[in-house]
């Protein structure tokens, strides 16, 4: 078994040259929301869920993104409700949220 049941990485990349980046979509605040929510639910730590910050995940042009391992499911999101749905359905329930899922790389 992996150290964490699920490991979440939020892209927090910031670009100052005008190109798309996750930071302009409130990624840092929403990552903090996800981390706090997992802690509130008592689901953080070894054998459970870890929510991390990441540098560029190279998908900024698809909107703000995060990836959940070990399933390698990529998501985009808009607000707290989207993050809460990912937490409830995928991180806790094991069911990917298809409406927020980014396509797999070809």
C-alpha positions as CSV (number, residue, x, y, z in Angstrom):
1,X,0.0,0.0,0.0
2,X,1.1,3.5,-0.7
3,X,2.0,5.9,2.1
4,X,-1.2,7.9,1.3
5,X,-4.4,6.4,0.0
6,X,-4.7,9.4,-2.3
7,X,-2.3,12.2,-3.0
8,X,-3.5,15.5,-4.5
9,X,-1.3,18.0,-6.3
10,X,-2.7,21.5,-7.1
11,X,-0.9,23.5,-9.7
12,X,-0.1,26.9,-8.3
13,X,2.0,28.1,-11.2
14,X,2.2,31.9,-11.7
15,X,3.4,33.4,-14.9
16,X,4.1,37.1,-15.2
17,X,4.3,37.2,-19.0
18,X,0.5,37.0,-19.7
19,X,0.3,33.3,-20.6
20,X,-2.3,31.2,-18.9
21,X,-1.5,30.0,-15.4
22,X,-3.4,28.4,-12.6
23,X,-2.6,31.1,-10.1
24,X,-4.9,33.6,-11.8
25,X,-7.8,31.2,-11.1
26,X,-7.5,31.4,-7.3
27,X,-5.6,28.1,-7.2
28,X,-3.8,28.9,-4.0
29,X,-6.9,29.7,-2.1
30,X,-8.7,26.7,-3.4
31,X,-5.8,24.4,-2.5
32,X,-5.9,25.8,1.0
33,X,-9.7,25.2,1.1
34,X,-9.1,21.5,0.0
35,X,-6.4,21.0,2.6
36,X,-8.5,22.5,5.4
37,X,-11.6,20.5,4.4
38,X,-9.7,17.2,4.4
39,X,-8.3,18.1,7.9
40,X,-11.8,19.0,9.1
41,X,-13.1,15.7,8.0
42,X,-10.3,13.9,9.8
43,X,-9.0,12.3,6.6
44,X,-5.5,13.7,6.4
45,X,-2.3,11.9,7.1
46,X,-0.7,8.5,6.6
47,X,-2.9,6.0,4.9
48,X,-5.4,8.7,4.1
49,X,-5.3,11.8,2.0
50,X,-2.5,14.4,1.4
51,X,-3.2,17.7,-0.4
52,X,-0.1,19.4,-1.7
53,X,1.0,22.5,-3.6
54,X,2.8,21.9,-6.9
55,X,4.7,24.1,-9.4
56,X,3.7,24.0,-13.0
57,X,2.0,20.8,-14.0
58,X,2.1,21.9,-17.7
59,X,-1.7,22.0,-18.2
60,X,-2.3,25.7,-17.3
61,X,-3.9,26.3,-20.7
62,X,-6.8,24.0,-19.7
63,X,-7.7,26.1,-16.7
64,X,-6.7,25.6,-13.1
65,X,-5.8,22.0,-12.6
66,X,-5.1,19.3,-10.0
67,X,-4.2,15.7,-10.2
68,X,-5.1,12.8,-7.9
69,X,-2.8,9.9,-7.4
70,X,-2.6,6.9,-7.5
71,X,-5.3,7.0,-10.1
72,X,-3.7,9.8,-12.1
73,X,-7.0,11.6,-12.6
74,X,-6.7,15.2,-13.7
75,X,-9.3,17.8,-12.9
76,X,-10.2,21.4,-13.5
77,X,-12.4,23.4,-11.2
78,X,-14.0,26.8,-10.7
79,X,-14.9,27.2,-7.0
80,X,-15.2,25.6,-3.6
81,X,-18.3,23.6,-4.7
82,X,-16.2,21.9,-7.4
83,X,-13.4,21.2,-4.8
84,X,-15.9,19.9,-2.3
85,X,-17.4,17.5,-4.9
86,X,-14.0,16.2,-5.8
87,X,-13.3,15.6,-2.1
88,X,-16.6,13.9,-1.4
89,X,-16.9,11.8,-4.5
90,X,-13.3,11.0,-5.4
91,X,-11.0,11.4,-2.5
92,X,-13.4,9.9,0.0
93,X,-15.8,7.9,-2.2
94,X,-13.4,6.6,-4.8
95,X,-15.6,7.8,-7.7
96,X,-14.0,10.2,-10.2
97,X,-16.0,13.3,-11.0
98,X,-16.5,13.0,-14.7
99,X,-17.9,16.6,-15.3
100,X,-14.6,18.1,-13.9
101,X,-12.2,15.6,-15.4
102,X,-9.6,16.7,-17.9
103,X,-8.8,14.4,-20.8
104,X,-6.0,11.9,-20.3
105,X,-2.8,12.6,-22.3
106,X,-2.7,10.9,-25.6
